[in-house]
Amino acid sequence: MIPLLGYQAALLLRSHRWLPPLLFYGAVMAVGLQSGQPVLDSFGWAAAVLVPVAAWFVRVCVTNEPDAARNCAVAAVGPWRVHLAGVLTALLASTVLAVVGTVVVAAISDPRSADHRVDIPLLSASVAGLTSALACALLGTGVGALCNRPLLRSTAWAVPSTVLAALVVTVATGSPANAAVTGLVTGSRDGTVTVPLLPLCIAAVLVAGATAVACAVSARR
């Protein structure tokens, strides 16, 4: 898998198709974040943005390869490995954004509660923020895996489905992404920090299942 991941990463970088989701992420972060805002609220915003961005990266990675090149890779290592490499590359790109976003938020935000009266440990808040961002990135990756090739091959179906699914998993009660973000916002009001480990674990299980389904279908098609 290591050579496949390197190949997919190089393909992503050289295609410049990473630029639109990156610009989208930067624009939404710039709109929603300001210096001096409560740190946990800012972490919640930064995490929620990663759901559609991660799904977008998956779409880029699983559709980026020319058909001839993909057929050669499939003949060499099998279709499910090729597809898995694309999904993992997208997840890696989203993880990089999660780390960078966490550093930026920690640097510009006010480590206090929503009313600016209770001090919040910046290190603990950063761990909670990064954990939430990773949970959202994982869930967005799962959305992208289910709403794009090979399950949905038509752009007319794949793009609206990805957008709608990303919105639903962000706002739906019971969603790991919603639970992680809500925990940050609630903690900001109360002046407490809770690391959302359970939402992260659930998101990891869900993305593993979604990726397994997509890889299994890719092997049949």
Residue frames relative to the residue before (quaternion, step in Angstrom):
aa qw qx qy qz dx dy dz
M 1.0000 0.0000 0.0000 0.0000 0.00 0.00 0.00
I 0.5765 0.6169 -0.3894 0.3681 3.61 1.08 -0.64
P 0.6737 0.4653 -0.3227 0.4749 3.66 0.82 -0.80
L 0.6337 0.5287 -0.3344 0.4551 3.60 1.03 -0.73
L 0.6486 0.5089 -0.3176 0.4685 3.57 0.99 -0.81
G 0.6458 0.5086 -0.3202 0.4709 3.57 1.01 -0.78
Y 0.6412 0.5234 -0.3137 0.4653 3.55 1.03 -0.82
Q 0.6817 0.4813 -0.2905 0.4683 3.58 0.89 -0.92
A 0.6435 0.5173 -0.3261 0.4604 3.59 1.01 -0.77
A 0.6542 0.4975 -0.3129 0.4760 3.58 0.98 -0.82
L 0.6356 0.5284 -0.3232 0.4607 3.56 1.02 -0.80
L 0.6477 0.5163 -0.3120 0.4655 3.57 0.99 -0.83
L 0.6876 0.4899 -0.2925 0.4491 3.58 0.82 -0.95
R 0.7134 0.4650 -0.2660 0.4518 3.58 0.88 -0.90
S 0.6335 0.5460 -0.3397 0.4304 3.58 1.14 -0.51
H 0.2756 -0.7822 0.4964 0.2563 3.59 1.22 -0.59
R 0.4289 0.6906 -0.4774 0.3333 3.59 1.20 0.37
W 0.5220 0.6098 -0.4186 0.4248 3.59 1.28 0.01
L 0.5479 0.6681 -0.3853 0.3240 3.57 1.19 -0.47
P 0.6629 0.5071 -0.3440 0.4302 3.70 0.78 -0.81
P 0.6961 0.4331 -0.3211 0.4740 3.68 0.74 -0.79
L 0.6184 0.5354 -0.3524 0.4546 3.58 1.08 -0.62
L 0.6597 0.4942 -0.3059 0.4764 3.59 0.95 -0.84
F 0.6181 0.5351 -0.3366 0.4672 3.57 1.04 -0.77
Y 0.6567 0.5084 -0.3055 0.4657 3.56 0.91 -0.92
G 0.6789 0.4938 -0.2936 0.4573 3.57 0.87 -0.92
A 0.6608 0.5121 -0.3131 0.4506 3.58 0.97 -0.85
V 0.6796 0.4770 -0.2979 0.4711 3.59 0.89 -0.89
M 0.6276 0.5180 -0.3381 0.4727 3.58 1.03 -0.70
A 0.6604 0.5103 -0.3120 0.4540 3.58 0.95 -0.84
V 0.6604 0.5021 -0.3067 0.4667 3.59 1.04 -0.74
G 0.7837 0.3946 -0.1870 0.4416 3.57 0.86 -0.95
L 0.7376 0.3886 -0.2214 0.5059 3.59 1.18 -0.39
Q 0.0071 0.7708 -0.6369 0.0106 3.52 -1.11 0.78
S 0.5891 -0.5780 0.4286 0.3677 3.54 -1.13 0.59
G 0.7935 0.3085 -0.2332 0.4699 3.56 -0.95 0.90
Q 0.4868 0.6441 -0.4547 0.3761 3.60 1.21 0.05
P 0.6346 -0.5198 0.3907 0.4176 3.63 -1.18 0.44
V 0.5356 -0.6986 0.3752 0.2903 3.54 -0.76 1.09
L 0.6862 0.4857 -0.3069 0.4462 3.62 0.87 -0.84
D 0.6099 0.5308 -0.3501 0.4729 3.60 1.05 -0.67
S 0.6604 0.5044 -0.3020 0.4671 3.56 0.97 -0.87
F 0.6329 0.5166 -0.3302 0.4727 3.60 1.02 -0.75
G 0.6314 0.5361 -0.3335 0.4503 3.58 1.02 -0.74
W 0.6510 0.5061 -0.3097 0.4735 3.57 0.97 -0.84
A 0.6726 0.5057 -0.2968 0.4515 3.57 0.88 -0.98
A 0.6559 0.5060 -0.3194 0.4601 3.60 1.02 -0.72
A 0.6678 0.5233 -0.3121 0.4276 3.59 0.85 -0.94
V 0.6175 0.5641 -0.3458 0.4253 3.58 1.03 -0.73
L 0.6373 0.5786 -0.3306 0.3870 3.58 1.08 -0.68
V 0.5318 0.6327 -0.4277 0.3660 3.63 1.11 -0.37
P 0.7357 0.3723 -0.2633 0.5008 3.66 0.64 -0.93
V 0.6152 0.5530 -0.3601 0.4314 3.60 1.05 -0.65
A 0.6592 0.5005 -0.3090 0.4685 3.59 0.94 -0.85
A 0.6435 0.5096 -0.3218 0.4720 3.58 0.99 -0.81
W 0.6322 0.5325 -0.3198 0.4630 3.57 1.05 -0.77
F 0.6446 0.5191 -0.3190 0.4618 3.58 0.97 -0.82
V 0.6280 0.5240 -0.3447 0.4607 3.58 1.00 -0.73
R 0.6450 0.5142 -0.3288 0.4599 3.58 0.90 -0.85
V 0.6417 0.5201 -0.3257 0.4601 3.58 0.95 -0.84
C 0.7264 0.4673 -0.2623 0.4304 3.57 0.78 -1.01
V 0.7259 0.4281 -0.2718 0.4646 3.63 0.94 -0.72
T 0.7250 0.3743 -0.2488 0.5219 3.61 1.23 -0.15
N 0.4986 0.7163 -0.3864 0.2982 3.56 1.30 -0.13
E 0.6821 0.5311 -0.2851 0.4139 3.56 1.04 -0.81
P 0.4767 -0.6495 0.4983 0.3202 3.64 -0.89 0.81
D 0.6248 -0.5843 0.3631 0.3692 3.56 -1.06 0.73
A 0.6528 0.5215 -0.3250 0.4429 3.59 0.92 -0.85
A 0.6727 0.4848 -0.2960 0.4741 3.58 0.94 -0.88
R 0.6429 0.5198 -0.3260 0.4584 3.56 0.99 -0.79
N 0.6424 0.5255 -0.3264 0.4524 3.58 0.97 -0.80
C 0.6344 0.5176 -0.3280 0.4714 3.58 1.05 -0.74
A 0.6667 0.4925 -0.3038 0.4697 3.59 0.94 -0.87
V 0.6358 0.5288 -0.3213 0.4613 3.57 1.00 -0.81
A 0.6583 0.5091 -0.3096 0.4600 3.57 0.96 -0.84
A 0.6906 0.4946 -0.2791 0.4478 3.57 1.08 -0.71
V 0.8468 0.1431 -0.0322 0.5113 3.62 0.78 -0.97
G 0.6015 -0.5637 0.3746 0.4244 3.61 1.20 -0.18
P 0.5843 -0.6383 0.3781 0.3289 3.59 -1.02 0.77
W 0.6746 0.5096 -0.3330 0.4176 3.59 0.89 -0.80
R 0.6294 0.5184 -0.3474 0.4631 3.61 1.05 -0.62
V 0.6309 0.5293 -0.3320 0.4600 3.57 1.01 -0.80
H 0.6873 0.4707 -0.2915 0.4702 3.57 0.88 -0.91
L 0.6344 0.5299 -0.3319 0.4545 3.58 0.98 -0.80
A 0.6315 0.5348 -0.3338 0.4515 3.59 0.99 -0.76
G 0.6448 0.5183 -0.3217 0.4606 3.57 1.02 -0.77
V 0.6692 0.4908 -0.3022 0.4690 3.59 0.93 -0.88
L 0.6696 0.4970 -0.3046 0.4602 3.59 0.93 -0.85
T 0.6130 0.5375 -0.3475 0.4631 3.58 1.08 -0.66
A 0.6432 0.5094 -0.3139 0.4778 3.57 1.00 -0.81
L 0.6483 0.5097 -0.3166 0.4687 3.58 0.98 -0.83
L 0.6323 0.5278 -0.3302 0.4612 3.58 1.01 -0.75
A 0.6427 0.5135 -0.3216 0.4688 3.59 0.97 -0.82
S 0.6640 0.4933 -0.3027 0.4735 3.59 0.96 -0.84
T 0.6301 0.5356 -0.3321 0.4537 3.58 1.06 -0.73
V 0.6150 0.5339 -0.3410 0.4694 3.57 1.03 -0.74
L 0.6596 0.4902 -0.3101 0.4779 3.60 0.93 -0.85
A 0.6183 0.5486 -0.3473 0.4428 3.60 1.02 -0.75
V 0.6703 0.4887 -0.2954 0.4740 3.58 0.94 -0.88
V 0.6681 0.4925 -0.3049 0.4670 3.58 0.88 -0.93
G 0.6551 0.5166 -0.3124 0.4543 3.58 0.93 -0.87
T 0.6325 0.5315 -0.3291 0.4574 3.57 1.02 -0.78
V 0.6542 0.5081 -0.3109 0.4660 3.58 0.94 -0.85
V 0.6600 0.5097 -0.3109 0.4559 3.58 0.92 -0.89
V 0.6687 0.4968 -0.3067 0.4605 3.59 0.86 -0.94
A 0.6583 0.5102 -0.3156 0.4547 3.59 0.92 -0.86
A 0.6742 0.5169 -0.2951 0.4373 3.57 1.07 -0.72
I 0.7970 0.3413 -0.1666 0.4696 3.60 0.93 -0.81
S 0.6486 0.5606 -0.3203 0.4031 3.61 1.17 -0.38
D 0.4939 -0.6358 0.5127 0.2983 3.53 -1.33 0.40
P 0.3197 -0.7791 0.5036 0.1931 3.64 -0.56 1.08
R 0.4896 0.6122 -0.4669 0.4092 3.53 0.63 1.19
S 0.6570 -0.5113 0.3846 0.3988 3.53 -1.31 0.22
A 0.7398 -0.4270 0.2796 0.4384 3.56 -1.30 0.12
D 0.7199 0.3971 -0.2488 0.5120 3.60 1.09 -0.61
H 0.4520 -0.7298 0.4079 0.3110 3.59 1.36 0.19
R 0.5288 0.6480 -0.4029 0.3717 3.58 1.16 0.53
V 0.7526 0.3374 -0.1825 0.5353 3.58 1.11 -0.66
D 0.3847 -0.7176 0.5338 0.2283 3.55 -0.83 1.03
I 0.1648 -0.7730 0.6088 0.0677 3.56 -1.05 0.86
P 0.4709 -0.6726 0.4821 0.3058 3.63 -0.79 0.94
L 0.4284 -0.7427 0.4520 0.2462 3.56 -0.57 1.14
L 0.6428 0.5300 -0.3367 0.4388 3.59 0.98 -0.77
S 0.6664 0.4884 -0.2993 0.4773 3.57 0.92 -0.92
A 0.6444 0.5159 -0.3189 0.4657 3.57 1.00 -0.81
S 0.6507 0.5172 -0.3196 0.4550 3.58 1.00 -0.79
V 0.6285 0.5200 -0.3317 0.4739 3.59 1.03 -0.76
A 0.6603 0.4917 -0.3048 0.4789 3.58 0.95 -0.87
G 0.6585 0.5144 -0.3116 0.4525 3.57 0.97 -0.82
L 0.6663 0.4902 -0.3018 0.4740 3.58 0.95 -0.86
T 0.6337 0.5265 -0.3300 0.4607 3.58 1.00 -0.79
S 0.6578 0.4978 -0.3051 0.4759 3.58 0.97 -0.84
A 0.6447 0.5226 -0.3206 0.4566 3.57 0.98 -0.83
L 0.6560 0.5000 -0.3116 0.4718 3.58 0.99 -0.81
A 0.6245 0.5287 -0.3419 0.4621 3.59 1.01 -0.75
C 0.6724 0.4838 -0.2936 0.4771 3.58 0.95 -0.86
A 0.6385 0.5179 -0.3289 0.4647 3.59 1.00 -0.76
L 0.6420 0.5149 -0.3223 0.4678 3.58 0.99 -0.80
L 0.6861 0.4805 -0.2976 0.4580 3.57 0.85 -0.93
G 0.6343 0.5166 -0.3292 0.4717 3.58 1.04 -0.72
T 0.6212 0.5318 -0.3359 0.4675 3.57 1.08 -0.69
G 0.6411 0.5174 -0.3194 0.4683 3.57 1.02 -0.76
V 0.6213 0.5305 -0.3301 0.4728 3.56 1.04 -0.77
G 0.6749 0.4984 -0.2940 0.4579 3.56 0.89 -0.93
A 0.6442 0.5320 -0.3225 0.4449 3.58 1.02 -0.78
L 0.7259 0.4416 -0.2434 0.4678 3.59 1.00 -0.79
C 0.7544 0.4207 -0.2035 0.4610 3.57 1.08 -0.67
N 0.7062 0.3995 -0.2642 0.5215 3.59 1.21 0.22
R 0.7818 -0.2888 0.2464 0.4946 3.54 -1.29 -0.26
P 0.6071 -0.1866 -0.7719 -0.0276 1.62 -1.89 1.66
L 0.5101 0.6703 -0.4303 0.3245 3.62 1.20 -0.15
L 0.7714 0.1071 -0.0602 0.6244 3.57 0.99 -0.85
R 0.1541 -0.8431 0.5126 0.0519 3.56 -0.23 1.27
S 0.6618 0.5058 -0.3097 0.4585 3.59 1.12 -0.58
T 0.4954 -0.6611 0.4788 0.2972 3.58 -0.91 0.92
A 0.6162 0.5728 -0.3418 0.4187 3.58 1.05 -0.75
W 0.7154 0.3833 -0.2446 0.5306 3.58 1.17 -0.52
A 0.6732 0.5471 -0.3103 0.3888 3.56 0.88 -0.93
V 0.7007 0.4865 -0.2931 0.4317 3.59 0.76 -0.99
P 0.6909 0.4414 -0.3151 0.4780 3.69 0.74 -0.86
S 0.6335 0.5333 -0.3389 0.4466 3.60 1.02 -0.74
T 0.6466 0.5195 -0.3169 0.4599 3.57 1.00 -0.80
V 0.6628 0.5041 -0.3052 0.4621 3.57 0.92 -0.91
L 0.6866 0.4841 -0.2879 0.4598 3.58 0.86 -0.97
A 0.6720 0.4948 -0.3066 0.4579 3.59 0.89 -0.88
A 0.6359 0.5242 -0.3327 0.4584 3.59 1.00 -0.77
L 0.6442 0.5102 -0.3186 0.4724 3.59 1.03 -0.77
V 0.6649 0.5211 -0.3071 0.4383 3.56 0.90 -0.94
V 0.7157 0.4422 -0.2800 0.4624 3.60 0.78 -0.94
T 0.6124 0.5432 -0.3610 0.4468 3.60 1.19 -0.31
V 0.8027 0.3121 -0.1385 0.4890 3.58 0.91 -0.92
A 0.5576 0.6390 -0.3964 0.3516 3.62 1.14 -0.43
T 0.4757 -0.6540 0.5115 0.2903 3.54 -1.00 0.86
G 0.7535 0.3410 -0.2719 0.4919 3.56 -0.86 0.96
S 0.5427 0.6016 -0.4067 0.4220 3.56 1.23 -0.26
P 0.5389 -0.6252 0.4437 0.3490 3.63 -0.96 0.74
A 0.6342 0.5249 -0.3398 0.4548 3.60 1.00 -0.75
N 0.6648 0.4943 -0.2986 0.4738 3.57 0.93 -0.91
A 0.6505 0.5185 -0.3200 0.4533 3.58 0.98 -0.83
A 0.6611 0.5102 -0.3133 0.4522 3.58 0.95 -0.85
V 0.6874 0.4717 -0.2819 0.4749 3.57 0.89 -0.95
T 0.6460 0.5196 -0.3218 0.4572 3.58 0.95 -0.86
G 0.6283 0.5431 -0.3354 0.4448 3.58 1.03 -0.75
L 0.6473 0.5077 -0.3154 0.4731 3.57 1.03 -0.75
V 0.6734 0.4926 -0.2993 0.4630 3.57 0.89 -0.92
T 0.6505 0.5003 -0.3138 0.4776 3.59 0.96 -0.83
G 0.6492 0.5169 -0.3128 0.4621 3.57 0.98 -0.80
S 0.6162 0.5427 -0.3428 0.4564 3.56 1.11 -0.67
R 0.6619 0.4929 -0.3083 0.4732 3.59 1.01 -0.75
D 0.7445 0.4152 -0.2162 0.4761 3.57 0.98 -0.88
G 0.4245 -0.7051 0.4676 0.3226 3.58 1.18 -0.41
T 0.5859 0.5528 -0.3729 0.4605 3.58 1.17 0.61
V 0.2812 -0.7450 0.5829 0.1616 3.56 -1.24 0.51
T 0.0045 0.7795 -0.6255 0.0330 3.55 -0.86 1.05
V 0.3122 -0.7481 0.5567 0.1813 3.58 -0.70 1.06
P 0.3185 -0.7947 0.4871 0.1724 3.63 -0.53 1.13
L 0.0132 -0.8419 0.5389 -0.0251 3.57 0.50 1.19
L 0.6416 0.5301 -0.3347 0.4420 3.60 0.97 -0.79
P 0.6598 0.4772 -0.3322 0.4760 3.66 0.83 -0.78
L 0.6240 0.5365 -0.3439 0.4523 3.60 1.05 -0.71
C 0.6711 0.4905 -0.3018 0.4670 3.60 0.91 -0.89
I 0.6532 0.5024 -0.3218 0.4662 3.59 0.94 -0.83
A 0.6440 0.5158 -0.3218 0.4643 3.58 0.96 -0.83
A 0.6386 0.5234 -0.3321 0.4561 3.60 1.00 -0.77
V 0.6516 0.5029 -0.3156 0.4722 3.59 0.98 -0.80
L 0.6681 0.5099 -0.3029 0.4493 3.57 0.92 -0.89
V 0.6820 0.4689 -0.3041 0.4718 3.59 0.88 -0.84
A 0.6060 0.5370 -0.3632 0.4610 3.59 1.07 -0.59
G 0.6680 0.4927 -0.3002 0.4700 3.59 0.96 -0.83
A 0.6606 0.5065 -0.3089 0.4600 3.58 0.94 -0.88
T 0.6660 0.4942 -0.3036 0.4691 3.57 0.96 -0.84
A 0.6267 0.5355 -0.3369 0.4549 3.57 1.02 -0.76
V 0.6408 0.5134 -0.3226 0.4709 3.59 0.98 -0.81
A 0.6754 0.4948 -0.3004 0.4570 3.58 0.86 -0.94
C 0.6630 0.4967 -0.3120 0.4651 3.60 0.97 -0.81
A 0.6357 0.5277 -0.3295 0.4570 3.57 1.03 -0.76
V 0.6622 0.4895 -0.3019 0.4803 3.58 0.99 -0.83
S 0.6280 0.5400 -0.3433 0.4430 3.59 1.00 -0.75
A 0.6330 0.5364 -0.3305 0.4499 3.57 1.09 -0.67
R 0.6876 0.4699 -0.2730 0.4816 3.59 1.16 -0.60
R 0.7340 0.3863 -0.2198 0.5136 3.57 1.19 -0.44
